Amino acid sequence: MKTTLLAAALLVAGTPLYAEGFSFGGEVDSTYNVDSEKALVVLTPEVNYTMGDTNIELSSPINVVNTHSTTSSDFVMFDALEDGTYPLMNLEVTHQLRTNLELSAGSSYNLNTHKRGNILIGASFKF
């Protein structure tokens, strides 16, 4: 019941938030190793919030299909809900300083070990 109420609240609140800088999306990345005959499909949902030249992105890669795993099934998407196989939460902040210079900072949080990952700070220059 709590999950249904939370989903309804996000749906109602999400409509005006989307217009004020929030965007929701994702990426599906699939690879197949021909030599080892192993496949991996990763779904990465993401939420972005943009304020002017600054973007804040929260994402979490979730394995969908993993033939590398030792489980009985290759479809492992719902294993992300089990203790010990939770996905990472990634946070990245980017700021477009100039048209050819972007600054970034980011980190991750491991939901299994409850530990923060390394903090990465960088700059990207395009020419």
Secondary structure, 3 states (H helix, E strand, C coil): CHHHHHHHHHHHHHHHHHHCCEEEEEEEEEEEECCCCEEEEEEEEEEEEEECCEEEEEECCEEEEECCCCCCCCECHHHHHCCCCCCEEEEEEEEEEECCEEEEEEEEEECCCCEECCCEEEEEECC
